[in-house]
Amino acid sequence: MPALSPRSCLLALSSLLALGGGALAQSAAPTASGPVAPGGPRPDAPELSARGPHAVGVRTLTLVRRDVPDIARATAQTQGGASPAPSPLPRYDRPLTVEVWYPAALAAGQAQTTEYRDALGSGPGNPQRPVVPFTFPGRATRGAAPTAQGGPYPLVIFSHGYPGSRYLMSRLAENLASKGYVVASIDHTDSTHADKVAFASTLLNRAPDDQAVLDALAALSTAGNSFLRGLVDANNTAVVGYSMGGYGALNFAGAGFASQVLGFVPGGALASRAVGAYRVDPRLKAVVAFAPWGGDAAARAAGINNAASFGFWDAAGLGGLRVPTLFIVGDHDDVSGYAGGVKSLFENAVNADRFMLVYQNARHNVAPNPPPAASLKSPEEYAHYAEPAWDMERLQDLNAHFVTAFLNSRLKGDAGAAAYLNVPTPVAGDGKYSRNPDGTPKQDDTYWKGFPARSALGIELYHLPPR
């Protein structure tokens, strides 16, 4: 196969990511399916799945990154590759809408209900997947006062896929806020269901958007007129990214891109995120990467056959990741890849303390909320949110359990949380449930901590310490 130009690769790549059931991160909504109420957990959920002690408030912020390269406009100006990228690149003020969930103190009569507004579709001008607005319920109180008890709270930044939205993982966001975290979830401009455009914009802007939100919330935590004043401990920050959000989170945490892929963004702008080109923010203490895109399997599937040995990274790039990281992936991931994708990233990020949680027989959609009611009449839209072999409520419970354990350990110094991650056998189904009449483990018990009997099945968890 002949080598493709960066422009041709981006066109092939963008087309791949827009495909049906294997598409990248999609936003979804809680639905009352069967006996499980929206927000769960199921009766067989592991111990850390349930919501915490705090009521949850939610507010929307509008932020702006000033005077940054306008990659979408630069891409349009290349006129299908017939013209070189404009020099200098056009610039603009980049808007970012951010949803913030936080521990709240409810006034008399305030209920834990709200309505979120999202959209189906894959950006404007796509007749196969038109933009269709919809609403869905949430378990938070719009505009609630923040609690004065227990803060400041660690900051968790959420980053969705391509396309997606800030409501992509609202269930997990609400869950973490109830446990004493401030969660800031980004609508990445040019990358949402409603405004998806040039993929090169997504390639460049994920990590800088993460940085901008961290900086903004840190500033608001000391601003006299902000509801976040005194509420946010930005010095203890984590990023939770799904698919393209995972790609950006790894880069934000130090995995600099290889020189071979810098041409995939006009004007060489991606060089600002290359190996050695930037400094990792010391306030970032943990990363959760759901099915992170960018490994060798994803790059090759898109026709990028001149990529580095690990896709968008080489050994030096992955070696730059030193922030503790939890990878979460399905072993049948058909977008980011498993053996030649996420598993390879996990194994070769040799300088990070890292875990990999594997969902057996799962594909790519291991992170979103369950499918919204609006998607139920469209097989294509439904397939963006659902896992064929998994109950999505079960995945919500497992994600809440393991992400809570990881963040409590890394951001709150909870020594007991490590026991939920340091499992006695890496394949849950190999564990033995052996208990005394009072429920305490017998000497031969090797069951995963926090799981009810007969429930730890279909999952694997691996740990590699830093080199």
C-alpha positions as CSV (number, residue, x, y, z in Angstrom):
1,M,0.0,0.0,0.0
2,P,1.6,3.3,-1.0
3,A,2.2,5.9,1.7
4,L,-0.6,8.4,2.2
5,S,-0.2,12.1,2.5
6,P,-1.1,13.6,5.9
7,R,-4.2,15.1,4.2
8,S,-5.3,11.8,2.8
9,C,-4.7,10.1,6.1
10,L,-6.8,12.6,7.9
11,L,-9.7,12.1,5.5
12,A,-9.5,8.3,5.8
13,L,-9.2,8.6,9.6
14,S,-12.2,11.0,9.9
15,S,-14.3,8.6,7.8
16,L,-13.3,5.6,10.0
17,L,-14.2,7.4,13.2
18,A,-17.6,8.3,11.8
19,L,-18.6,4.7,11.2
20,G,-21.5,3.1,12.9
21,G,-21.2,0.6,15.8
22,G,-17.5,1.2,16.2
23,A,-17.6,4.9,16.3
24,L,-15.8,6.9,18.9
25,A,-17.2,8.2,22.1
26,Q,-20.8,9.2,22.0
27,S,-22.9,10.9,24.6
28,A,-25.7,9.0,26.1
29,A,-28.3,9.2,28.9
30,P,-29.6,7.2,31.8
31,T,-32.7,5.3,31.1
32,A,-34.9,3.3,33.5
33,S,-34.3,-0.2,32.1
34,G,-35.8,-3.0,34.1
35,P,-35.7,-2.7,37.9
36,V,-32.6,-0.5,38.0
37,A,-33.4,3.2,38.6
38,P,-31.4,5.8,36.6
39,G,-28.1,6.2,38.4
40,G,-28.1,2.6,39.7
41,P,-26.4,0.7,41.1
42,R,-27.6,-2.9,40.4
43,P,-28.1,-5.2,43.4
44,D,-25.0,-7.1,42.3
45,A,-22.8,-4.0,42.0
46,P,-19.3,-4.0,43.6
47,E,-18.8,-2.1,46.8
48,L,-17.7,1.3,45.5
49,S,-20.3,1.7,42.8
50,A,-23.0,3.4,44.9
51,R,-23.1,7.2,45.1
52,G,-21.5,8.9,48.0
53,P,-22.8,11.0,50.9
54,H,-23.0,14.4,49.1
55,A,-25.9,15.9,47.3
56,V,-24.8,17.0,43.8
57,G,-25.1,20.4,42.2
58,V,-24.5,21.2,38.5
59,R,-23.7,24.5,36.7
60,T,-22.6,25.4,33.2
61,L,-19.5,27.5,32.5
62,T,-18.4,29.2,29.3
63,L,-14.7,29.6,28.9
64,V,-12.5,31.0,26.1
65,R,-9.0,30.1,25.0
66,R,-7.6,33.3,23.6
67,D,-5.7,33.7,20.3
68,V,-5.1,30.1,19.4
69,P,-4.6,28.5,15.9
70,D,-7.9,28.0,14.1
71,I,-7.2,24.5,12.7
72,A,-10.7,24.0,11.3
73,R,-10.5,27.1,9.2
74,A,-6.9,26.3,8.2
75,T,-8.0,22.8,7.1
76,A,-10.9,24.3,5.0
77,Q,-8.5,26.7,3.3
78,T,-6.3,23.9,2.0
79,Q,-9.2,23.1,-0.4
80,G,-9.0,19.4,-0.3
81,G,-5.2,19.3,-0.4
82,A,-4.9,21.5,-3.5
83,S,-3.4,24.4,-1.5
84,P,-0.8,24.4,1.2
85,A,-1.7,25.3,4.7
86,P,-2.0,29.0,5.2
87,S,1.1,30.7,6.7
88,P,0.8,32.0,9.3
89,L,-2.2,29.9,10.5
90,P,-5.4,31.8,11.1
91,R,-6.1,32.4,14.8
92,Y,-9.3,32.8,16.9
93,D,-10.7,32.8,20.4
94,R,-11.7,29.2,21.0
95,P,-14.9,28.8,23.1
96,L,-15.3,25.9,25.5
97,T,-18.6,25.0,27.3
98,V,-17.9,23.2,30.5
99,E,-20.4,21.4,32.8
100,V,-19.4,21.3,36.4
101,W,-20.8,18.9,39.0
102,Y,-19.9,19.4,42.6
103,P,-20.8,18.5,46.2
104,A,-23.8,20.7,47.1
105,A,-25.9,21.8,50.1
106,L,-29.5,21.7,49.0
107,A,-32.1,24.2,50.2
108,A,-35.5,23.1,51.5
109,G,-37.6,21.9,48.6
110,Q,-34.7,21.4,46.2
111,A,-34.7,18.0,44.5
112,Q,-31.9,16.0,42.9
113,T,-33.3,16.2,39.4
114,T,-32.3,18.1,36.3
115,E,-32.5,17.9,32.5
116,Y,-29.6,17.7,30.2
117,R,-29.7,18.8,26.6
118,D,-27.6,16.9,24.0
119,A,-27.9,15.8,20.4
120,L,-27.8,12.7,18.3
121,G,-25.8,12.9,15.1
122,S,-22.3,13.5,13.8
123,G,-22.0,17.2,13.0
124,P,-23.7,19.4,10.4
125,G,-24.1,18.2,6.8
126,N,-24.3,14.5,7.5
127,P,-27.6,13.2,6.1
128,Q,-26.9,9.7,7.4
129,R,-26.6,11.0,11.0
130,P,-28.3,14.4,11.2
131,V,-28.1,16.5,14.3
132,V,-31.2,15.8,16.4
133,P,-31.5,17.5,19.8
134,F,-32.9,15.6,22.7
135,T,-33.1,15.8,26.5
136,F,-32.6,13.3,29.3
137,P,-32.8,13.3,33.1
138,G,-30.0,13.7,35.5
139,R,-29.6,13.3,39.3
140,A,-28.2,16.7,40.2
141,T,-29.6,20.0,41.2
142,R,-29.1,22.9,38.8
143,G,-27.6,26.0,40.5
144,A,-27.4,24.4,44.0
145,A,-25.2,26.1,46.5
146,P,-21.9,24.3,47.1
147,T,-21.4,22.6,50.4
148,A,-19.2,24.3,53.0
149,Q,-18.3,20.9,54.5
150,G,-15.3,18.8,53.6
151,G,-13.7,20.9,50.9
152,P,-11.7,21.8,49.0
153,Y,-12.3,18.8,46.7
154,P,-10.0,17.3,44.1
155,L,-10.7,18.3,40.5
156,V,-11.5,15.7,37.8
157,I,-11.6,16.9,34.1
158,F,-13.7,14.8,31.7
159,S,-12.9,14.7,28.0
160,H,-15.2,13.0,25.4
161,G,-14.6,11.3,22.1
162,Y,-15.1,12.3,18.5
163,P,-17.9,13.2,18.3
164,G,-19.3,13.4,21.8
165,S,-20.4,15.9,24.4
166,R,-19.8,17.1,27.9
167,Y,-22.7,14.8,28.9
168,L,-21.0,11.7,27.5
169,M,-20.3,10.3,31.0
170,S,-22.7,12.3,33.1
171,R,-23.6,9.3,35.2
172,L,-20.0,8.8,36.3
173,A,-19.6,12.6,36.8
174,E,-22.5,12.7,39.1
175,N,-21.3,9.6,41.0
176,L,-17.8,11.1,41.6
177,A,-19.3,14.5,42.7
178,S,-21.4,12.7,45.3
179,K,-18.1,11.2,46.7
180,G,-16.3,14.6,47.1
181,Y,-14.9,15.6,43.7
182,V,-15.5,18.6,41.5
183,V,-16.0,17.3,38.0
184,A,-15.5,19.6,35.0
185,S,-16.6,18.0,31.7
186,I,-15.7,19.8,28.4
187,D,-17.6,20.3,25.2
188,H,-14.5,20.2,22.8
189,T,-15.3,22.7,20.1
190,D,-15.3,21.2,16.6
191,S,-15.7,17.7,18.1
192,T,-19.3,17.5,19.5
193,H,-22.3,15.8,18.0
194,A,-23.6,19.3,17.0
195,D,-20.4,20.9,15.6
196,K,-18.1,18.1,14.4
197,V,-15.7,19.4,11.7
198,A,-12.1,18.9,10.7
199,F,-10.5,16.0,12.6
200,A,-7.1,17.9,12.7
201,S,-8.7,20.3,15.2
202,T,-9.4,17.4,17.5
203,L,-5.9,16.0,17.1
204,L,-4.4,19.3,18.2
205,N,-6.8,20.7,20.8
206,R,-7.5,18.0,23.3
207,A,-4.6,18.4,25.6
208,P,-4.6,22.2,25.4
209,D,-8.3,22.3,26.2
210,D,-7.6,20.1,29.2
211,Q,-4.9,22.5,30.3
212,A,-7.1,25.5,29.8
213,V,-9.9,24.0,32.0
214,L,-7.4,23.2,34.7
215,D,-6.1,26.7,34.7
216,A,-9.6,28.2,34.7
217,L,-10.9,26.2,37.5
218,A,-7.8,26.8,39.6
219,A,-8.3,30.6,39.1
220,L,-12.1,30.3,39.9
221,S,-11.2,28.5,43.2
222,T,-9.7,31.7,44.5
223,A,-12.0,34.2,42.8
224,G,-14.1,36.2,45.3
225,N,-17.4,36.0,43.3
226,S,-17.2,32.4,42.1
227,F,-19.3,29.6,43.4
228,L,-16.1,27.5,43.1
229,R,-14.2,29.7,45.6
230,G,-12.6,27.4,48.2
231,L,-14.3,24.4,46.7
232,V,-11.6,23.1,44.2
233,D,-8.3,21.6,45.1
234,A,-6.7,22.1,41.7
235,N,-3.3,20.8,43.0
236,N,-4.9,17.4,43.1
237,T,-6.3,17.0,39.5
238,A,-7.1,13.9,37.4
239,V,-8.2,13.7,33.7
240,V,-10.7,11.1,32.6
241,G,-10.7,10.7,28.8
242,Y,-12.6,8.4,26.5
243,S,-11.3,7.5,23.1
244,M,-10.0,10.8,21.6
245,G,-10.4,12.1,25.1
246,G,-8.0,9.3,26.2
247,Y,-5.6,10.2,23.4
248,G,-5.5,13.8,24.6
249,A,-5.3,12.8,28.3
250,L,-2.2,10.7,27.6
251,N,-0.6,13.6,25.7
252,F,-1.5,16.0,28.5
253,A,0.1,13.7,31.0
254,G,3.4,13.6,29.1
255,A,3.1,11.2,26.2
256,G,4.5,13.4,23.6
257,F,3.7,12.7,19.9
258,A,6.3,11.1,17.6
259,S,7.9,13.2,14.8
260,Q,6.4,11.0,12.1
261,V,2.8,12.2,12.8
262,L,3.4,15.9,13.3
263,G,2.3,16.6,9.7
264,F,-1.3,15.5,10.3
265,V,-2.2,19.0,11.6
266,P,-1.8,22.0,9.2
267,G,1.2,24.4,9.7
268,G,3.1,21.9,11.9
269,A,0.9,23.0,14.9
270,L,1.0,19.5,16.4
271,A,4.8,20.0,17.1
272,S,3.7,21.9,20.2
273,R,2.6,18.5,21.6
274,A,5.7,16.6,20.5
275,V,8.2,14.8,22.7
276,G,10.1,17.3,24.8
277,A,8.1,20.3,23.5
278,Y,6.0,21.0,26.6
279,R,6.0,20.6,30.4
280,V,3.5,18.4,32.2
281,D,1.5,20.4,34.7
282,P,2.6,19.2,38.2
283,R,-1.0,19.5,39.5
284,L,-2.0,16.5,37.4
285,K,-1.8,13.5,39.6
286,A,-3.8,10.8,37.8
287,V,-5.2,9.8,34.4
288,V,-8.1,7.4,33.6
289,A,-7.9,6.5,29.9
290,F,-11.0,4.7,28.6
291,A,-10.2,3.0,25.3
292,P,-7.6,5.7,24.3
293,W,-7.3,6.2,20.6
294,G,-3.9,6.6,18.9
295,G,-2.1,3.3,19.2
296,D,-0.7,1.4,16.3
297,A,-4.0,-0.5,15.5
298,A,-6.1,2.6,15.3
299,A,-3.5,4.4,13.2
300,R,-3.0,1.5,10.7
301,A,-6.8,1.0,10.4
302,A,-7.0,4.6,9.2
303,G,-4.3,4.1,6.6
304,I,-1.5,5.8,8.5
305,N,1.2,3.4,7.6
306,N,4.1,5.7,8.2
307,A,3.3,6.2,11.9
308,A,5.6,5.5,14.7
309,S,6.0,2.0,16.3
310,F,3.1,2.7,18.8
311,G,0.9,4.7,16.5
312,F,1.0,8.4,17.4
313,W,3.8,7.6,19.9
314,D,7.2,6.1,19.9
315,A,9.2,4.6,22.8
316,A,10.4,8.1,23.9
317,G,6.9,9.5,23.7
318,L,5.3,6.8,25.8
319,G,8.3,7.0,28.2
320,G,7.3,10.6,28.9
321,L,4.1,9.4,30.6
322,R,4.9,9.4,34.3
323,V,1.5,10.2,35.8
324,P,-0.2,7.2,37.4
325,T,-2.7,5.9,34.8
326,L,-5.7,3.5,34.8
327,F,-6.4,2.2,31.3
328,I,-9.9,0.7,30.7
329,V,-10.6,-1.2,27.5
330,G,-12.6,-4.0,25.9
331,D,-10.6,-6.9,24.6
332,H,-12.6,-6.7,21.3
333,D,-12.2,-3.0,20.8
334,D,-12.6,-2.4,17.1
335,V,-11.7,1.3,17.1
336,S,-8.7,1.8,19.4
337,G,-7.6,-1.8,19.2
338,Y,-6.6,-4.1,22.0
339,A,-3.5,-6.2,21.5
340,G,-2.0,-3.7,19.0
341,G,-3.7,-0.7,20.6
342,V,-4.5,0.0,24.2
343,K,-2.7,-3.1,25.6
344,S,0.5,-2.0,23.8
345,L,0.2,1.5,25.2
346,F,-0.2,0.1,28.7
347,E,2.8,-2.2,28.4
348,N,5.1,0.4,26.9
349,A,4.4,3.4,29.1
350,V,7.2,2.0,31.2
351,N,7.8,5.1,33.4
352,A,4.2,5.3,34.8
353,D,2.6,3.3,37.6
354,R,-0.3,1.9,35.6
355,F,-3.3,-0.4,35.7
356,M,-5.3,-1.9,32.9
357,L,-8.9,-3.0,33.5
358,V,-10.2,-5.3,30.7
359,Y,-13.8,-6.0,29.9
360,Q,-14.0,-9.4,28.2
361,N,-15.9,-9.4,24.9
362,A,-16.4,-5.7,25.0
363,R,-15.8,-3.4,22.0
364,H,-15.2,0.3,22.1
365,N,-18.2,1.8,24.0
366,V,-17.0,0.9,27.5
367,A,-17.5,4.5,28.9
368,P,-20.7,6.2,27.9
369,N,-24.0,6.4,29.8
370,P,-26.6,3.8,28.7
371,P,-28.2,4.6,25.4
372,P,-30.7,7.5,25.5
373,A,-34.3,6.9,24.8
374,A,-33.9,9.2,21.7
375,S,-31.6,6.6,20.2
376,L,-33.8,3.6,20.5
377,K,-35.5,4.0,17.1
378,S,-32.1,4.3,15.3
379,P,-29.9,1.2,15.2
380,E,-27.0,3.4,14.1
381,E,-27.3,5.9,16.9
382,Y,-28.0,3.2,19.5
383,A,-24.9,1.3,18.4
384,H,-22.8,4.4,19.2
385,Y,-23.7,4.0,22.9
386,A,-24.3,0.3,23.5
387,E,-22.0,-2.7,24.0
388,P,-23.4,-5.8,22.2
389,A,-22.3,-8.3,24.9
390,W,-22.7,-6.2,28.0
391,D,-25.5,-4.7,30.1
392,M,-24.7,-1.0,30.1
393,E,-25.9,-0.6,33.7
394,R,-23.4,-3.2,34.7
395,L,-20.6,-1.3,33.0
396,Q,-21.7,1.9,34.8
397,D,-21.3,0.1,38.1
398,L,-17.9,-1.4,37.3
399,N,-16.6,1.9,36.0
400,A,-17.8,3.8,39.1
401,H,-16.2,1.1,41.4
402,F,-12.8,1.0,39.8
403,V,-12.5,4.8,39.0
404,T,-13.5,5.6,42.6
405,A,-10.8,3.2,43.9
406,F,-8.1,4.7,41.6
407,L,-8.9,8.3,42.3
408,N,-9.4,7.9,46.0
409,S,-6.0,6.2,46.1
410,R,-4.2,8.9,44.0
411,L,-6.0,12.1,44.8
412,K,-7.2,11.5,48.4
413,G,-4.4,9.4,49.8
414,D,-6.9,6.7,50.7
415,A,-4.6,3.7,51.5
416,G,-7.5,1.3,51.8
417,A,-8.6,2.1,48.2
418,A,-5.5,0.3,46.9
419,A,-6.9,-3.1,48.0
420,Y,-9.7,-2.8,45.4
421,L,-7.0,-2.6,42.7
422,N,-4.3,-5.0,43.9
423,V,-6.4,-8.0,43.1
424,P,-5.2,-11.5,44.1
425,T,-5.7,-13.0,40.6
426,P,-5.7,-10.9,37.4
427,V,-8.6,-12.7,35.8
428,A,-11.6,-12.3,38.1
429,G,-13.2,-15.6,37.0
430,D,-10.2,-17.4,38.4
431,G,-10.8,-16.1,42.0
432,K,-12.2,-18.4,44.7
433,Y,-15.0,-17.1,47.0
434,S,-14.3,-18.7,50.4
435,R,-15.8,-17.1,53.4
436,N,-16.5,-17.9,57.1
437,P,-20.1,-17.8,58.4
438,D,-19.6,-14.2,59.5
439,G,-18.5,-13.2,56.0
440,T,-14.8,-12.8,56.7
441,P,-12.4,-14.3,54.1
442,K,-10.9,-17.7,54.7
443,Q,-7.2,-18.3,54.2
444,D,-7.8,-19.7,50.7
445,D,-10.1,-16.9,49.5
446,T,-8.9,-15.2,46.4
447,Y,-12.0,-13.3,45.4
448,W,-11.8,-9.6,44.3
449,K,-12.4,-7.2,47.2
450,G,-15.8,-5.6,47.1
451,F,-17.6,-8.0,44.8
452,P,-20.5,-10.1,46.0
453,A,-20.4,-13.9,45.5
454,R,-20.7,-15.1,41.9
455,S,-20.5,-11.5,40.5
456,A,-16.8,-11.1,39.6
457,L,-16.8,-12.4,36.1
458,G,-15.9,-11.1,32.6
459,I,-13.2,-8.7,33.9
460,E,-9.4,-8.7,34.2
461,L,-7.1,-6.2,36.0
462,Y,-3.4,-5.9,35.5
463,H,-0.8,-3.8,37.2
464,L,2.7,-2.7,36.0
465,P,4.9,-0.5,38.2
466,P,7.2,2.1,36.8
467,R,10.5,1.0,35.4
